[in-house]
Structures are given as C-alpha cells and as structure tokens.
Amino acid sequence: MIRLYNTKTRQKEDFAPLDPANVRMYVCGPTVYDRAHLGNARPVLVFDVLYRLLRHHYGETNVTYVRNFTDVDDRINETAQKRKAAGAEGTMEELIHARSNETIRWYHEDMDALGALRPTHEPRATEYIPQMVAMIEGLIGKGHAYDAEGHVLFAVDSWKEGYGKLSGRSVEDMIAGARVEVAPYKKNPMDFVLWKPSDDDLPGWDSPWGRGRPGWHIECSAMAHELLGESFDIHGGGIDLQFPHHENEIAQSCCAHPEGEFARVWMHNEMLQVEGKKMSKSLGNFFTVHDLLEQGVPGEVIRFVMLSTHYRKPMDWTEKKREEAEATLRKWFSQLEASLVQSNVPNTFLELLKDDLNSPGGLAALHRLSDSGDVAGLRGGLEILGLLNGQVPDWAKTSGISLEGVNVIASINVSQPLEPLAKIARRWQAMRDEKKFEDSDGLKTALNELGIELRSTKDGPEIEASRAFDPAKLEALK
C-alpha cells in the first residue's frame, strides 16, 4: 500500500485511487518567463519520483500526469514589450508566443538532463482560454463571481464553509497575513481575479466582459477539469503555492463543479536553500539548473542531492553534498558497469519509497544493496528514483588499464599518468603479503579520503580513482 501525506487532512493516508486503471495527478508547472532556477527543479523531481512509483505500482499506461505551463504572465509580457521596442518584428501575441516557446524549450532541456520523465500532458494556459471563460460564466451564474469595472472576481463570501481549509486559516487570518490587492470594486478584500482587462499593448482574448486575459488561479482549475475531470487523485506543487493559489483553485473548482471533489490528496514540497541561506540574487547564491549543468555538474548528481532530503523538509544545497553525491554515484555506476544483470526492485526498497516518498530512506537502502553486492537490486532502485535511465552515463564511465600486475581504473575526469596509482597499490599489496594488515588498512583508509579505493582480487590488486589526484600526496602516504 502506498501512503501519502495529505496536506488537506494533515496526516498520512493509504492511497486509494478513484480508478486504479487511470490514476490521475496534476502538478502546478512553471511560469515560462526565464530559465528554471534550482528551486523550480525540486517539485519536478519530487513528483517525477511519485510518477515513477505510481507507474511501477499500477502499470505504466494506467497513470495520467498533467503539468501545465503558465504562458500568460506580466513578466513574459515585459520581455516581449522590450523586444518590440528594440525593433523585433511581429505582433505582441507573436512575440509572447516566441518567448514562451524559447523558455519551454530551455525548461525541457534542463529537466530532461535531470532525468525527469515528460508528463502525459503539458497544457499551455493560452490553449485553454475558452474553457476558462466557460468556467467563469458558470461561477457568475451560480452566484460565486461578479463582474466589476471590466474585472471578474470570485466572491469569497459565497463559499465561507470551504475557503481556508487547505491552509488552515480563517478569512480574517488570510487578510491579515496576505498582501491583498486593494481595489474599490472588490466586495471583500480577499476576492480574487478570474478575468482582467487588457489594453492594446497586452495580449488579450474576447470575452463577455470585454477584451482581457485570465487571472492566474483559474488557469489550473480549467486545465485540470478538462484533462482530469471533476474529481482526480493527487494535486501537487511547492508549499509556496498552498496559499493563495491552491486555496483559490479549490474554491473556484468546487463551486463551479459541486458534484465533484476536485483533488482528493494534496501534496506540497518544502522550499530550497543554498549553503543554509535562502537563495537570492542579492546574496550571490542564486543559480539556475542550466548554470550547474554548464559548470559540469551532472544532472544525476543534482537529482541525487535533491532526493537526499525528504520532500516535506526544507532542502539545503551545499557543495559538500554535491561532491559526496558524485562520489557515491561513480561507485554505484562502476558496479553496474562490471555486471550485466537485469534490474530487480527489492521490496525493502519499495516499502521505504511507498511510505510518503521516503527518498532519503531509499538512497540509504541503495547504499546497503551496493555494500552487499546486490547489483540487480541497486540497478532497480536507481531506475525507480530516476538516477539511471538506460545505460551508465558517459561522465561516470570508467576506463581500466593493467600496469605491471595492477588493474588501474580511473574515471574520465582523471587525466594524469596512472603509474603513481599502480605504485601505491603494489606497496599496499606488499604490506598484505608481509601480513602488516594494520599498516595496509591504514593506507587504504587514507586513500579512501582522497577518493581512491583499493581492492584485492584473484588477479591481483585493483585500484580505482574517482577524481583527479595529487601524486605528491600519494608518495607521502605511509
């Protein structure tokens, strides 16, 4: 049984889908105005692991995953306006579409590099304007929304019994704690925009309330209803979306389609920090996924670091974690290279992952599988976590060479001569032959700290370097 923490009920629950032959999940996707920063990648990876787990449990063809692109946004408009002012050809709509295409392509490239599977559907908000207009008309007809000065707003007072339950706040608390837009046409300060007017310099669509564009919250409700129905199983996103975005989604969806439940399980991942501090351009610790990839950090390493913290806890990206993740993956991948066994997902590993996506526990289980030599289990676990998609990645492949009776294995990042490695391996073997096991164990430990492993095989000593080494440091070891 899969158990998931439901934000709505504030407890773990046995997951029982509405239809096991069509498990349905919606996750709020990016606003495509620029490169995805590292924090944007966390929900992608969290829910990618859930997607993989659901596919493994219910069957690959029995899971529908929707993640949207928000391509109606003032920041996208601003970029298009700047390009038009600089002499770019085309209408505002065409320039906005071109900018969205560009950032969506970047997003796919970066998330593909992190090993994330593409969702079943990736709807763009601009493709579902008619559905949004129809939902807004329905809300007005049911008395849950009103037209005021070219805007259409959701009337929070019309659904007092449900508004605030997800975040656990009263309307009064939400007003006190939120940056509420003050507008004279609002009946209640918490009423939120479903539709707003557009002037000639902004993208817009015809509607019963004049030329305009949708508010942010109505987009997800309309797309989720169109692609998943009035009730579906899981809705996910970052904890920063819990209020007001998800709270508002629930309100308008449940009022528009009272016969449905909207989302039954709500899941939220916590935020990301860098070296113990909030990621911020002013602190100089803000970077995108593309920045890390360009610096040579493999996507699998980024993914490993992300999954090493439980999704409901704040995650801290550090350089130390990155180094440790790369060393671990090199070790595991070298084991896979040396074996041709098929993958097998052990139940002990699956039980951990089925307990509210306990990915840190899953990684700990992979360490045990590696240490015990269960390469088939290691391969299967890596595949479920998305750390292995097919073959061992090129960056982790090792090259071996025999030097005077020593098998020397070095990663592709080791470019210096390998004889110093063979020399110290022969010295280690000599200690063992002389039964100076205390000395040989001490040398092996010291080498481990330098990223170098020693092994005894039936064909003689074997030494493996996972990163560049300093020959002088090897010579100084006793």
N, C-alpha and C positions, 0 to 999 in steps of 0.2 A: 504494500500500500504506500502510495506517495502521500506525504504530509507536508502541507504548506502553511506558512504563517499568513493569516488573512488580516490585513490592516483594519478592515471594517469591523471584525469581531475581536481583534486584538488577542488572538490565540492561534495556535497551530490546529489545523483541522485535517482529517482524512480527505483527500481529494477524490471527489466522485463526479466525473464529468456528466453533463446533461446527456450526451450521446458518446459513448466510448468509440464509436466508429467515426466521429467527427468532433474531436476535441478542439475548442476554439479559443484563441488567445489574441488580445490586442495590446500593443505596446506603443506608447507615445514616441514618435520619432523626432528627428531633428528639424529645426528651422534652418533652411538651407541658404544662409547668407554668407558663410565663410567656412574655412577648414574646421573640422571637428577637433576640439581640444581633448585632452586626456580624460577629463571628467565626463565628456559626452560618450566616451567609449565604455564606461562602466555598465550602464544599463544594457548596452548592446551585448556585452559579454555575459552578463548575468542571465538575461533572457534567452541568449543563444544556448547556454548550457541547459536551461529548462526546456527549450525546444528540442534539443537532442535527447534529453531524458524522456520526454513525452513520446517522441518518435520511437525510441527504443522500447518503451513500455506498451504503447498502444498500436504501434505499427507506423512506418514512415508515411504511408498515404492517408493516415487517419487523424492527422493534426493539421489544422489551418492556423497559420500565424500571419497576422496583419501588423505592419509597422508603417506609419504614414510619413510623408514629407509635407511639412508646412511651407508652402511656397507663396503665401500671402502674408507679407510682413513689412513693416516700415523700414527695417534695415536693408531688405532686398530692394525696396523702392528707392532708398537713398543711393545705393550703389548704381542703380540704373539711371537715376537723375544725373549723377556725376558723369557717367559715361556719355549721356546725351549732351550734357553741357560741353564735354570735351570733343564733340563732333561725331560721335558714333551714329551710324545710320539705323533707322527703324523706329517704330512706334515705342511708346513706353512699355506696352504689353509685350512686344517682341524682345526688347532689351531685358525685361524682367525674366522672361522665359529663358533667354540665353544665359543669364546669370544663374538661374535655378539649375539649368542643365549642367553648367560648369561645376557648381558645388555638389550636385548629386553625383556626378562622375568622380569627383575627389573623394566623397564620402564612401562610395562603393570601393574605390581602390584601397583606401585606408582600412576599412572594415574587413575587406577580403584578406588583406595582409595579416589581420589579427585572427584569421581563421573562422570568422563568423559566417554562418550559412545565410543565404538570402531568404527572407521571409516568403511565404506563399504569395502574399500581395503587398505591394508598396504603393498605395494610392497617394496621389498628389491632391492637395486641397482644391486646386483650381479645376480639377476634373470632376468635382462633386458639388459645384455651386447649385445646380437645380435641386439636388437632394437637401441641401442646407436651406434653400428658400422654402421648400415644401415643409420642412420640419418647423421652421419659424412661423409659417402660416398656421400650421396646426396648433402651435403653442398659443398664438393670439386667439384662435378660435376657441380654445379651451379655457381662456382667461388667465393664462400663465405668462403672457407677454403683452407689451403695449408699444404703440408707435408714438414717438415724441420727437418733433423737430428733425425729421429725417432719419432718426435712430430708431431701432427696435431694441427694447430691453426686456430681460427676463425679470419678472416680478417675484422677488424672493419671498415676500409675504404670502404669496399664493401657495407655497409649499413648506410651511413652517414645520410640519411634522417630520420632514426628512432632511431639511437643509442643515448641515453641520455635523451629521452623524459620522461621516468618514473621518474627519479631522478631530471630532470630539469637542467642538466648540459651539457655543451659542452664537446667535447672530450678533448680539451685543459684544461678545468677546472678539468676534471676527472684525467688527468695525473698529474696535479699539486697537487691534493688533495689525491691521492691514492698511496699506496705502490706498485708500479709497479715492477714486476719481470723483471730485465734487462737480456736479452738473445740475443746473436749475431744473432740467427736465426729468430728473430722476424722482420717483415716488419714494424710494428708500435708498439710502447711501450705498447699500450692498447690491442693488440691482445692477446686473452686468450686461454688456453689449452683445447682442446677437447679430446686429447689422448696423453699419455706419455709412454715412455718405462719402462719396469720392468726388474730388474735383477733377478738372481736365488733365492735371499733371500726375494723377494717380490711377492705378488700374481699377476698373470697376465693371459691374455687370448690372443689367437691367433687372429691376425687381418691382413688386407692388409698392415699395416705399421710395422709389427713385433709384437713380444710378448709385451703386455703392459696392461695398465688399463685406464679407462676413467677419464677425468677431472670432477670436482665437478658439474659444471653447466649443462653439457649435460645430467646428470642423470635424473634431474627433467623434462627436456623437453621431453626426450624419454618416461618416465613413464607416464607423463600427456597425451601425444599423444596416447599412446597405450590404456590407460584406459578411457580417456575422449574425445578423438577426436581432430580434428584440431582447433575447437573453443569450449570453455566452459565458464561458467558464472563467477566464482569467483576464484581468486588466492590469498592466504593469507600467512602471515608469520610475523616475527618480523621486526621492522623498520631497524634493522642492516643488513637485507638481501636485502634491496631495491637496494643498490649498493655495490658490483658489481653483486651479484648473480642473482637477479631478472632482472636487466638490461640485463645481458648476456643471461638469459633464453629467454627473449623477442626477442633478436637479432637472436639467432640461430633458434628458433622455427618459427618466421615469415619468415626467409629466407629459411628454409627447407620446409615450407608449406605455401607459399604466398597466397594460396587460402583461408586460414583460418584466424581467428582473434587472435588465442591463447586465452588468458584470457581477458574478457571484463571488469571486475571490479577487481581492485587491492586494497587489504585491508592490512594495517600494524598496528600492535600494538606497543606501545611505550615500553621503557625499564623499568626495575625494580631497585629500590634502597632498602637499608635496613637502617632504622633509619636515613634517609636523606643523606646517603652516597652510592656511587657505591659499589656493592657487590664485595669483593675482599678478597682473602686468606691472603694477607699481612695486611689487616685491621682487620682480625679475625671475619668478618661478613659474611663469605661465608658458606652457608649450603645447603644441598640437601633436596628435598622433603622427602626422607627417614629419614633424620635426624630429621625433625619436627615430622613425624609420630612416630618415635621411642621415642621421648620426650613426647608423649601423646597428641600432638595437633591433634584433629580430622580432617579428610580430608574435612568435610563440613565447618569447621572453616577457613581452608586455602582458600578454594574456595570463601567463603563469603568475606574475606579480599581482595582477588584478584578482585572480581566483584564490590567492593565498589568504585573503581576508573574507570572512562571511559577508554576504551581500547586505545584511541588516546592520552591519557595523561600519563606522567611518573607516575609509581605507587610506593608508599613508604610502605614497610612492617615495621610495628612497633609492639612492644609488647602491647602497649595500644590498637591498633586496634584489635589485636588477642583476648584480654580479652573482649573487647566490642562485638566482633562478637560472641564469645562463649555465653555470657550472653543473647544476642538477640536470638540466635538460641534455647537456652534452653527454653526461654519464648515461642517462637513460637511453638516449638515441644510439650511443655506441653499443649498448646491449642489444638493441633491436637490429642494428646492422650485422651483428655477429650471429643472428638467428633468423631462420626463415619460417618460424612457427606462425600459425594463424592466430588472430586475436581471440581472446575469451574474456568476457567481462565477469569478474568474480562477484558472487552475491554479497560478500563482505564489503566490497567497494560500493555496489549499488545501494545497499542499505544505508550507507552514510549519505550518499547523494540524494536518496529519496526522503531523507529527514531534512526537509526545508532547504534543499540545495546546499548541503554542507560541503562546499568545495574544499575548504582547508582540510577537513577530515578525509576527503577523497585524495588529496595530494599526499597526506600522511600515509594513507593506505598504499599509494603507489611507491613510496619510499620502502615500505615493508615488502612489497612484491619484488622490487628491484633487489633488495638485500637478500631475499630468499631465492632469487634466480627464476622467479615465475615470469618469464618474458612474455608469454601469451597473455597473462593477466595484466601485465604492465602495458602491453600494446592496446588491449581492450579498454583499459581505464583512460589512457591518453586519448583515444578516439572519442570516448563519451565526453570528455572535458574539452574536446576541440583542439587539443595540443598536437595532435597528429592527424593529418588529412592525407592519407595515402602513404607516400614514401617519406623517409627521413629527409628533412630539408637540407639543401646544399650547405648552408652555413654550419651545420652540425656534423657533416660527414667527416670521417677521419681517414687519414692515409697512413699505412704501415710500411715499415722497411726493416729488413734484418741487417743488423750491424754486429758482426763478429759474435754470433750466438745470442744476441739480444734482439727481441722483437720490439721495435720502437713505433709507437702510434702517436701521431700528432694531429691536432685539428688543423683546419685550413687557415686558422689565424696564426699558426706557428710557422714562421718563415725562415728562422735562423738555422744553422747547421745542427744536426741532431746527435752528433757524436758525444757531446757532453752528457746527454741523457743516457746513452749506451754505457758510457764510462761509469756513471754513478750507479747504474743498475748492476754492472759487473762487480762493483765494490760491495753493494748490498748482498749479492749472491755469495760473494766470498765470505762475508760475515756469517751468513746462514750455514755455509759449508763448514765453517770453523766452530759452529754451534754457539756463536756470540749473538744469541737471539735478542738479548736486551739492547745491544747496540743496533742490530738490524731493525728492530721495532722502532727505536728512537729515530733512526734515519728515515724510515717510512713515514712516520708522523710528521717530521719536519718537511718532507717533500709534499705531503698532502696539503700542508698550509700554503705551499707555492702553486697549488693546482696540478700537482704531478702525482700519479698513482703507480704503485709498484705491485706486480702480481707474479706469483710463481706458477708456471705451467709445466706440463710434461715435456715441452720442447725447450724449456729454459726460462729465464726471467723475461718479463714483459713490462714495459714502462710506457705510460700514456700521459701526455701533456695536453691539457685542455685550453691553455692560453700561453702567450709568449712568456719566456723565462729568461733569467739573468744567469749566464754561465758562471760568472764570478761567485754568485750566491751558492750555486751547486758545488763548486770547488771548495767553498768554505765550510760546507756541512761536514760534520764528523760522524 
